[in-house]
Structure formats: C-alpha cells, structure tokens
C-alpha cells in the first residue's frame, strides 16, 4: 500500500518486471478490505496513508505475512513499534528499488536479486 502515485507506480512496475504479481492500493480502507479477502506472501505497507495508519493493519492482525513498512518517518520509536507489531522490515524513504528487491528476495527465501521463474507471490 502506497499513496504516493509516483512511488507506487514505480514499485508496481519494478516488482512486476521482476516477475512478481503486484496488487497496489493507495488507501487504508481499500487495503484493509483486500487483506480481509485475499492472502499474500509479502506486503509492502506505507506507514501513513491518507485515510488511516498502516500500523493499524498490523495491530488488527490483517497483515498475515511478512510485512515491509515503508516510511519517511525515521524515528527509532516508529521502527521499534513496527517490530513490536510484527513487521519483518522497515525501510526509510527515499530508498533504492534494488534495496526493496533485496529485502523481498530475503523474505521470500530467494537468492538476492534472483528473478522468480514463475509468479510465485503477490505483493
């Protein structure tokens, strides 16, 4: 989930080109609805969305898979809270797409920067 159109579009294009199935949503409510209806292998979650707090999705137990928080907030307290809530990783914006790809590969159990042969996951 990413509300920034430029970043969200770049993430979707990059991860799709790496062989991942990507569902991109820009808001909390739609994201929560989709998380209630579908399962995912990995979630990339913005900390602040226009209609809610990404951390609330973790608090509510809706992120039932490894979750990478993406945030412009570089507060230690936010990073610690993300870990306490079960997030697998926390990336500070701006970040390089290769860094996100590497973290996703690690969480998916792939060799870093290896393109999946088939579309094994949704993000």
ZIKAKA-V494072 format. One record per residue. N is the residue number from 0. PHI is phi as a letter, one per 40 degrees, with the letter a starting at -180 (NA if undefined). OMEGA is omega in radians with two decimals (* if undefined). BURIAL is I if it has 24 or more other ideal C-beta (glycine too) atoms within 12 Angstrom, else O. Layout:
BEGIN
N;PHI;OMEGA;BURIAL, N;PHI;OMEGA;BURIAL
END
This chain:
BEGIN
0;NA;-3.13;I, 1;a;-3.10;I, 2;c;3.11;I, 3;c;-3.04;I, 4;c;-3.13;O, 5;c;-3.13;O, 6;c;3.13;I, 7;d;3.10;I, 8;c;3.12;O, 9;c;3.11;I, 10;c;-3.13;I, 11;c;-3.13;I, 12;c;-3.11;O, 13;c;-3.09;I, 14;c;3.06;I, 15;c;3.13;O, 16;c;3.10;O, 17;c;3.08;I, 18;g;-3.13;I, 19;c;2.95;I, 20;c;-3.03;O, 21;b;2.96;I, 22;b;-3.09;I, 23;b;3.04;I, 24;b;-3.05;I, 25;b;-3.07;I, 26;b;-3.11;I, 27;c;-3.05;I, 28;c;3.12;O, 29;c;3.11;O, 30;c;3.12;I, 31;c;3.12;I, 32;c;-3.13;O, 33;c;3.13;O, 34;c;3.09;I, 35;c;-3.05;O, 36;b;-3.03;O, 37;b;3.03;O, 38;b;-3.10;O, 39;b;3.07;I, 40;c;3.13;I, 41;a;3.08;I, 42;b;2.95;I, 43;b;-2.94;I, 44;b;3.05;I, 45;c;-3.14;I, 46;c;-3.11;I, 47;b;3.09;I, 48;b;-3.05;I, 49;c;-3.09;O, 50;b;3.10;O, 51;i;-3.10;I, 52;b;3.12;I, 53;d;3.12;I, 54;c;3.13;I, 55;c;3.08;I, 56;c;3.05;I, 57;c;-3.13;I, 58;d;-3.11;O, 59;c;3.13;O, 60;g;-3.11;O, 61;c;3.11;I, 62;c;-3.02;I, 63;c;3.13;O, 64;a;3.11;I, 65;d;-3.08;I, 66;b;3.06;I, 67;b;3.06;I, 68;c;3.07;I, 69;b;-3.04;I, 70;a;3.01;I, 71;c;-3.12;O, 72;c;-3.06;O, 73;b;3.13;O, 74;c;3.09;O, 75;d;-3.13;O, 76;c;3.09;O, 77;c;3.14;I, 78;c;3.11;O, 79;c;3.10;O, 80;c;3.10;O, 81;d;3.12;I, 82;c;3.14;O, 83;c;-3.13;O, 84;c;3.06;I, 85;h;3.11;I, 86;c;-3.14;I, 87;c;-3.07;I, 88;a;-3.12;I, 89;a;3.12;I, 90;b;3.11;I, 91;c;3.06;O, 92;c;-0.09;I, 93;c;3.09;O, 94;b;3.11;I, 95;c;3.13;O, 96;d;3.12;I, 97;c;3.12;O, 98;c;3.09;O, 99;c;3.13;I, 100;d;3.13;I, 101;c;-3.13;O, 102;c;3.12;I, 103;c;3.11;I, 104;d;3.14;I, 105;c;-3.14;O, 106;c;3.14;I, 107;c;-3.14;I, 108;g;3.12;O, 109;c;2.99;O, 110;c;-3.12;O, 111;d;3.10;O, 112;g;3.08;O, 113;c;-3.14;O, 114;c;3.11;O, 115;d;-3.12;I, 116;c;3.08;O, 117;b;3.13;O, 118;c;-3.01;O, 119;c;-3.00;O, 120;a;2.94;I, 121;b;3.12;I, 122;b;*;I
END
